[in-house]
Structure formats: C-alpha cells, structure tokens
C-alpha cells in the first residue's frame, strides 16, 4: 500500500515543528466559516471533507497552506455534488 502525501504518521523527520501561534487572515476565517456552514447544512460531511484534502495532487498539497487545502476540498466537493461547475471559482476570480 502506497502512502498518500497527507499520510505522515510514523515517518521520521528532523524538521522542526513550528509551534508559533498566528492571527488568522480574513480569508482563513472565512474559509473556516464556510466549511462549518457547509457541514452544518449537511452539504459536506467530515469524511468527504477529509477525502477532498487527501485527493490533492502531492505537489499542490506540499505547496498549499493549511486553509488552502480546505479550500481545495470545499471546491472539489461542491463540484462533485453539482453545486459548482469545474473552473467556476477561477472564472469568477479571473484567474
């Protein structure tokens, strides 16, 4: 069985753990609120949310910040459920 990029349990590393606290940026607060609202509304459950994060391509996962992974999962799940069209978020953002 191959480990996914997200599956780090038991993998030795010498990298230090950053334990510093930081203020959340506005977009991070909104991402957290959106994820909670979608779960509360029964649109996405925790297992779907986790699977969405785990489905990120490894190179994107490595580059992404914590809440960027959440956004990826939210968008992935909403596209799978037909709530958003693929590419719709990028089109609206002009990216």
C-alpha positions in Angstrom: 0.0 0.0 0.0 1.4 3.4 -1.0 1.2 6.3 1.4 -0.5 9.4 0.3 1.3 12.8 0.7 -1.0 13.6 3.6 -0.2 10.3 5.5 2.8 11.3 7.6 2.2 9.3 10.7 5.3 7.4 11.8 7.5 9.0 9.1 10.8 10.0 10.7 11.9 13.6 10.1 14.4 16.1 11.5 12.3 19.0 10.5 11.3 21.2 13.5 7.7 21.7 14.3 6.5 25.3 14.1 4.5 25.8 17.3 4.1 29.5 17.0 0.6 30.9 17.0 -0.5 33.5 14.4 -3.5 35.6 13.7 -5.7 34.1 11.0 -6.0 36.2 7.9 -9.5 37.2 6.9 -9.7 34.6 4.1 -8.7 31.9 6.6 -11.5 32.9 9.0 -14.0 32.9 6.1 -12.8 29.5 4.9 -13.3 28.1 8.3 -16.8 29.6 8.5 -17.7 28.3 5.0 -16.5 24.8 5.9 -18.6 24.8 9.1 -21.6 26.2 7.4 -21.5 23.5 4.7 -21.2 20.8 7.3 -24.0 22.3 9.4 -26.2 22.4 6.3 -25.5 18.8 5.6 -23.8 19.6 2.3 -20.4 18.1 3.1 -19.6 15.8 6.0 -16.2 15.5 7.7 -15.3 12.3 5.8 -16.0 14.0 2.4 -14.0 17.0 3.6 -11.0 14.9 4.6 -11.2 12.9 1.3 -11.2 16.1 -0.6 -8.0 17.2 1.1 -6.4 13.8 0.6 -7.2 13.9 -3.1 -5.0 16.9 -3.7 -2.1 16.3 -6.1 1.0 15.7 -4.0 2.9 18.8 -5.4 -0.1 21.1 -4.7 -0.5 19.6 -1.2 3.1 20.3 -0.4 2.9 23.9 -1.6 -0.5 24.7 0.0 -1.1 26.3 3.3 -3.5 24.6 5.8 -6.6 26.6 4.8 -5.7 26.4 1.1 -6.1 22.7 1.4 -9.5 23.3 3.0 -10.5 25.5 0.0 -9.4 22.8 -2.4 -11.6 20.3 -0.6 -14.6 22.6 -0.5 -14.4 23.3 -4.2 -13.7 19.7 -5.1 -16.8 18.5 -3.1 -19.1 21.2 -4.4 -18.1 20.4 -8.0 -18.7 16.7 -7.4 -22.1 17.4 -6.0 -23.0 19.7 -8.9 -23.3 22.8 -6.8 -20.4 24.4 -8.7 -19.1 23.8 -12.2 -15.5 22.9 -12.7 -13.4 26.1 -13.1 -16.3 28.3 -11.9 -14.4 29.7 -8.9 -11.3 30.5 -11.1 -13.5 32.1 -13.7 -15.2 34.4 -11.1 -11.8 35.3 -9.7 -10.4 36.0 -13.1 -7.5 33.5 -12.7 
